[in-house]
Amino acid sequence: MEAGPATNCVTYADGAYLGTGLIVSHRKRAGRPRLRGQEEDNAEHRHVHARVEHTFARKKDWKILRDCRRKGDGLRHAVQAVATMHNLAITG
């Protein structure tokens, strides 16, 4: 039997999915620091996690626009809100 593409898939998750077989970040253990390789793994995990969360945020922005398209001046308010959030994100 040939393995499907999902069997070679890497799935990152946050700490809520500990013990499920998914890849989660390394935790500190009492009295012991993380190893160097574990810190590098966590850095990669944070990078991937941030991209996913940004994608979800963009999808929500577009959903706001779609939901407001026929509601009077709701679209104008939604666009202003999205532009404001974008500007805040840029300026830090």
Secondary structure, DSSP 8 states (H G I E B T S, - for coil): ----GGGG---B--GGGTTSSSB-----BTTB---HHHHHHHHHHHHHHHHHHHHHHHHHHHHHHHHHTTSTTHHHHHHHHHHHHHHHHHH-
